Amino acid sequence: MLFSGAYVRVPTREPCERLPGALMRALSATTVPGAVKPSEMPNGSTFVEMPVTPKRGGQIFGFDSRGIVRPRHHHDELEFNLGTRGVARFAVGTRRILVHPGTLLWFLPGQDHLLEAASPDFQMWIAAFKPWFVEAQQRSARSGALPTVADQVREVDADVCDQLSEICRTAFAGPYEAERDELLLRLLRLALSAGRASQSQRASVHVAVQKSLRHLLLDPRLGREELARRAGLGPEALSRKFADELGISLPEYRNRLRLGRFLRAIDEGRNNLLSAALDAGFGSYSQCHRILKEQTGDSPSAFASLEVRRAAMRRSIPLGERIQLI
């Protein structure tokens, strides 16, 4: 276990509960406004490195409403939050999303999110998977399709919710062991194949934006013109729709993914920072330096130091405000 204290708690060993329909309708009507206009978005989203044990494919965290939350942030990992008790409200890009028992909410790499408020009894599991682990899983014969912005909110039945919770509980417990990656693989496979898209919280995303997102996740080196050609829309129109629907500009989102790829190259032992920056898709080392400095406060050469990386990871652990209770 990496942490103890208010942030990481093990959800109670109880079946995933369902909230009464009347309560869900009331919460939806009174606490969840519609989409947030890009002009009303909070300023900035902080890049964080998820605290994953070295060489492990991912990490599991338990969380409840007594915890302390991060500010709006994004990271390189694919993440899901599984509600097991109570209800919470998340801001995800320009959207506000409710999580209740049986809600499986996915966050795509580079997608900013914030836990805004929760009921006093709220509990959830958080699972984060390293990009190389997800890519290996996707190459397997039993691979499930990765979530998209349109269907990142899913609903699972009580039995599947309990299965996912039990795997999370087992993988969360104790020190790192090699076989725990097998548990993480089982968890990822089950989560990707589980549930159905929430019809009440399904996003309406232009097909060109969805296509450009898929292409960027596979290769963040792609430029706007090539993305527009593949998406079947003009460059200017694609940029406008991307920003309007996701609350972030196309270049900014692409730089988030490029930053993640650059850091992966360092993790893999790349010593030539210029080569790593260019391979990640940055136009120059100076552009990489500027983006990394803006996102982490450190230069690429400093960030290559394990001590600096660990310090940055410690800074990503929330020390801020507690959850607003609803």
C-alpha positions in Angstrom: 0.0 0.0 0.0 1.4 3.4 -1.0 -0.6 5.6 1.2 -2.6 5.6 4.5 -4.8 8.2 6.1 -7.7 10.2 4.7 -7.0 9.8 1.0 -6.9 6.0 0.8 -9.5 4.0 2.6 -10.9 0.5 1.9 -14.6 0.7 1.0 -16.7 -1.4 3.4 -17.2 -5.1 2.4 -20.9 -4.7 1.6 -22.8 -5.4 -1.6 -23.0 -2.5 -4.0 -26.1 -0.6 -3.1 -28.6 0.9 -5.4 -30.0 4.4 -4.7 -33.8 4.8 -4.8 -34.9 6.2 -8.2 -36.6 9.1 -6.6 -33.3 10.2 -4.8 -31.3 9.9 -8.1 -33.9 12.0 -9.9 -33.8 14.6 -7.2 -30.0 14.7 -7.2 -29.9 15.0 -11.0 -32.4 17.9 -10.9 -30.9 19.9 -8.0 -27.2 19.3 -7.9 -26.1 18.6 -11.5 -26.5 21.5 -13.9 -25.9 20.8 -17.6 -22.7 21.1 -19.4 -20.2 23.7 -18.3 -19.4 26.3 -21.0 -15.7 26.3 -21.9 -15.6 30.0 -20.9 -16.8 29.0 -17.4 -14.2 26.3 -16.9 -11.9 26.6 -14.0 -8.5 27.9 -14.9 -6.1 25.1 -15.7 -5.7 21.4 -15.0 -2.7 20.1 -13.2 -0.7 17.2 -14.6 -0.1 14.5 -12.0 1.9 11.3 -12.0 -0.2 8.6 -10.5 1.6 6.9 -7.6 2.0 3.5 -9.2 4.6 1.0 -7.8 7.5 0.8 -10.2 7.2 -1.9 -12.9 3.6 -2.5 -11.8 0.9 -2.3 -14.5 -1.4 -0.1 -12.4 -2.6 0.7 -8.9 -5.9 0.4 -6.9 -7.1 3.0 -4.4 -10.0 3.0 -2.0 -11.8 6.3 -1.4 -14.6 7.7 0.7 -16.1 11.0 1.5 -13.8 11.7 4.4 -10.9 11.9 2.0 -9.1 15.0 0.6 -9.5 15.7 -3.1 -7.1 16.8 -5.8 -7.7 19.9 -7.7 -8.8 19.6 -11.3 -6.1 17.3 -12.8 -5.2 14.9 -15.6 -2.7 12.1 -16.1 -1.3 9.7 -18.6 -3.1 6.6 -17.1 -6.4 5.1 -18.1 -8.6 5.3 -14.9 -11.9 4.2 -13.7 -13.9 5.1 -10.6 -16.4 2.5 -9.4 -19.1 3.8 -7.1 -20.1 1.4 -4.3 -22.1 3.5 -1.8 -23.7 7.0 -1.8 -23.4 9.4 -4.6 -20.9 11.9 -5.9 -20.7 14.6 -8.5 -17.7 14.9 -10.9 -16.7 17.6 -13.3 -15.2 16.0 -16.4 -14.2 18.4 -19.1 -17.3 20.5 -19.8 -19.6 17.9 -18.2 -20.9 17.2 -14.7 -21.5 13.5 -14.0 -23.2 11.6 -11.1 -21.5 8.5 -9.7 -23.7 6.2 -7.6 -23.4 2.4 -6.7 -22.9 0.5 -10.0 -21.6 3.6 -11.9 -18.3 2.9 -13.8 -16.8 6.2 -14.8 -13.8 6.1 -17.1 -11.2 8.9 -17.5 -9.3 8.9 -20.7 -5.5 9.7 -20.7 -5.1 13.5 -20.6 -8.8 14.1 -19.7 -9.2 16.6 -16.8 -11.5 15.7 -14.0 -12.5 16.8 -10.5 -14.5 15.3 -7.7 -16.8 18.3 -6.8 -19.1 17.0 -4.1 -20.3 13.7 -2.4 -22.8 12.4 0.0 -21.5 11.6 3.5 -21.6 7.8 2.9 -19.9 8.0 -0.5 -17.4 5.2 -1.3 -15.6 4.2 -4.5 -12.7 2.2 -5.9 -10.2 4.0 -8.1 -8.2 1.9 -10.6 -5.4 3.5 -12.7 -3.6 1.5 -15.5 -0.2 2.4 -17.0 -0.3 3.0 -20.8 2.0 0.1 -21.6 -0.2 -2.2 -19.6 -3.3 -1.1 -21.4 -1.6 -1.5 -24.8 -0.5 -5.0 -23.9 -4.0 -5.9 -22.9 -5.4 -4.5 -26.1 -3.1 -6.7 -28.2 -4.6 -9.8 -26.5 -7.3 -12.0 -28.1 -9.7 -11.3 -25.2 -9.4 -7.5 -25.4 -12.5 -5.4 -24.8 -12.9 -2.0 -26.5 -11.5 1.0 -24.7 -14.1 3.6 -23.5 -14.8 6.7 -25.5 -15.9 10.2 -24.5 -19.4 9.2 -25.6 -19.7 6.1 -23.5 -17.3 6.7 -20.6 -20.2 6.6 -18.1 -21.4 3.0 -17.7 -23.8 1.2 -15.5 -23.0 -2.3 -14.2 -25.4 -4.7 -12.4 -25.0 -5.5 -8.7 -23.2 -8.9 -9.3 -20.6 -7.4 -11.6 -20.1 -4.4 -9.3 -19.4 -6.9 -6.4 -17.0 -8.8 -8.6 -15.1 -5.7 -9.6 -15.0 -4.6 -5.9 -13.6 -7.9 -4.7 -10.8 -7.8 -7.3 -10.0 -4.2 -6.3 -10.0 -5.2 -2.6 -7.6 -8.1 -3.2 -5.3 -6.2 -5.5 -5.2 -3.2 -3.1 -4.2 -5.3 -0.1 -0.5 -6.0 0.9 2.8 -5.2 -0.8 3.6 -5.5 -4.5 3.8 -9.0 -5.8 4.3 -10.1 -9.4 1.0 -12.0 -9.5 -0.9 -8.8 -8.7 -0.5 -7.8 -12.3 -2.6 -10.8 -13.1 -5.3 -9.4 -10.8 -5.0 -6.0 -12.5 -5.4 -7.7 -15.9 -8.5 -9.6 -14.8 -9.9 -6.3 -13.4 -9.2 -4.4 -16.6 -10.7 -7.1 -18.8 -13.8 -7.3 -16.7 -14.3 -3.6 -16.4 -13.9 -3.0 -20.2 -16.5 -5.7 -21.0 -18.9 -4.8 -18.2 -22.0 -2.8 -18.2 -23.8 -0.6 -20.7 -23.4 3.0 -21.5 -25.6 5.2 -19.3 -28.3 6.6 -21.5 -29.1 9.4 -19.1 -25.4 10.5 -18.9 -24.3 9.7 -22.4 -22.4 12.5 -24.1 -23.3 13.7 -27.6 -19.9 14.0 -29.3 -19.4 14.9 -32.9 -18.1 11.9 -34.9 -15.1 13.9 -36.1 -14.1 14.7 -32.5 -14.4 11.0 -31.5 -12.3 10.0 -34.5 -9.6 12.6 -33.7 -9.5 11.5 -30.1 -9.0 7.8 -31.1 -6.2 8.8 -33.5 -4.5 11.0 -31.0 -4.5 8.4 -28.2 -2.8 6.0 -30.7 -0.3 8.6 -32.0 -0.1 12.1 -30.4 2.5 13.1 -33.0 -0.3 13.7 -35.5 -0.8 17.3 -36.6 -4.1 19.1 -36.9 -4.3 18.9 -40.7 -3.7 15.1 -40.7 -6.2 14.7 -37.9 -8.8 16.7 -39.8 -8.2 14.7 -42.9 -8.7 11.4 -41.0 -11.7 12.8 -39.2 -13.3 14.0 -42.4 -13.7 17.7 -41.3 -11.9 20.9 -42.0 -9.0 21.9 -39.6 -10.8 25.0 -38.4 -14.1 23.3 -37.9 -12.4 20.4 -36.1 -10.6 22.8 -33.7 -13.8 24.6 -32.9 -15.9 21.5 -32.2 -13.1 19.9 -30.2 -12.8 22.9 -27.9 -16.6 23.4 -27.6 -17.3 19.7 -26.8 -14.3 18.9 -24.6 -13.5 22.2 -23.0 -9.9 22.0 -24.1 -8.1 23.1 -27.2 -6.9 20.5 -29.6 -3.2 21.6 -29.3 -3.4 21.5 -25.5 -4.9 18.0 -25.4 -2.3 16.8 -27.9 0.5 18.3 -25.7 -0.8 16.4 -22.7 -0.6 13.1 -24.5 2.9 14.0 -25.9 4.1 14.8 -22.4 2.9 11.4 -21.2 4.8 9.7 -24.0 7.9 11.7 -23.3 7.9 10.6 -19.6 7.3 7.0 -20.7 10.5 7.2 -22.8 12.4 8.4 -19.8 11.0 5.5 -17.8 12.2 3.1 -20.4 15.8 4.5 -20.0 16.0 6.9 -22.9 19.0 9.3 -22.1 18.8 11.5 -25.2 16.1 14.0 -24.1 16.0 15.7 -27.5 15.3 12.3 -29.3 12.7 11.4 -26.6 11.0 14.8 -27.1 10.9 14.5 -30.9 9.7 10.9 -30.8 6.9 12.0 -28.4 5.7 14.4 -31.1 7.0 17.7 -29.8 8.3 20.0 -32.6 11.4 20.8 -30.7 13.2 20.3 -27.4 12.3 23.9 -26.4 8.6 23.2 -26.9 8.9 20.0 -24.7 10.8 22.1 -22.1 8.1 24.7 -22.0 5.2 22.3 -21.7 6.8 20.2 -19.0 7.8 23.3 -17.1 4.2 24.6 -17.3 2.7 21.3 -16.2 5.2 20.2 -13.5 7.4 23.1 -12.6 10.5 21.1 -13.6 12.7 21.0 -16.7 13.0 17.8 -18.8 16.6 17.3 -17.6 15.6 17.7 -14.0 12.5 15.5 -14.4 14.8 12.7 -15.7 16.1 12.5 -12.1 14.4 9.8 -10.0 14.5 12.0 -7.0 12.7 14.9 -8.8 10.1 12.4 -10.2 9.4 11.1 -6.7 9.1 14.7 -5.4 6.7 15.6 -8.2 4.7 12.4 -7.4 4.5 13.4 -3.7 3.3 16.9 -4.7 0.5 15.1 -6.6 -0.9 13.6 -3.4 -3.8 15.8 -2.4 -3.2 18.1 0.5 -6.0 20.5 -0.2 -9.7 20.8 0.5 -12.0 18.1 1.7 -15.0 17.1 -0.3 -18.0 19.3 -0.3 -20.8 17.1 1.2 -24.2 17.1 -0.5 
